[in-house]
Amino acid sequence: MEDAFDGPNHGVLMEGINVIGGARIDLEGGSYLIRRPLRFPSAGAGNLVISGRTLRASNDFSR
């Protein structure tokens, strides 16, 4: 994930939000149960795609 945020800047969506060029994170058909929020390595980036299946919050998500 860090590679997507460290790549080239492709412009600005709005002040403080750089376009990272449609970087993709492919879940490769998996179904993932998560217990806490995803944390991205950097704030201020946009145009990131997460695709390829399912992220689902557990019953005790972020408690």
Secondary structure as UniProt FT lines:
FT   HELIX           2..6
FT   STRAND          12..14
FT   TURN            15..16
FT   STRAND          17..26
FT   TURN            28..29
FT   STRAND          31..34
FT   STRAND          45..51
FT   STRAND          54..57
FT   TURN            59..62
//
